[in-house]
Amino acid sequence: MAMLKVATLLTPRASRMPVTVKTRFVCGGAPVDVTVINVTVYGFMAEAEREVRAGEAGILCLPWGEELKAEVRWAQGTRFGAEFVPAIRTFTLAQILSLYETDAR
């Protein structure tokens, strides 16, 4: 990843990096299958199999077993945006982006 891209990803309200990563988000005590649509070190947007509510705390379960705490900031139907709490490491972001690059080929 170019240094310019990394610097862009670290800025507040950074440009979202488009991805398509199928995983699970656990909120309200129950797991829900989601497709992460875009991501930064600060948060992500996803499409879920069921509605989630703004304000819900949850855990995004990554395919390699890492769990990221997040809080749902907005929800509209089955699409929602969540903020990572705390922001994720750039290494973790790079791993998520590499999943997309591998799947997209």
NORFEN-V716155 format. One line per field, one symbol per residue. ss: DSSP state (H for helix, E for strand, C for the rest). psi: psi as a letter, one per 30 degrees, with the letter a starting at -180 (. if undefined). burial: b if it has 16 or more other C-alpha atoms within 10 Angstrom, else e. A space follows every 10 residues. Layout:
BEGIN
ss = ???
psi = ???
burial = ???
END
This chain:
BEGIN
ss = CCHHHHHHHC CCCCCCEEEE EEEEEEECCE EEEEEEEEEC CCEEEEEECC CCCCCCEEEE ECCCCCEEEE EEEEEECCEE EEEECCCCCH HHHHHHHHHH HHHHC
psi = kkeeeeeeff kkhlkkkklj jkakkjlggk kkkljkelka ffalklklfl klkkfkkakj jlfgfkkkkl kjelkjbgkl kkkkjlkllf eeeeeeeeee eeef.
burial = eeeeeeeebb eeeeebeebb bbbbbbbeee ebbbbbbbbb bbbbbbbbee ebbeeebbbb bbeeeeebbb bbbbbeeebb bbbbeeebee eebeebbeeb eeeee
END
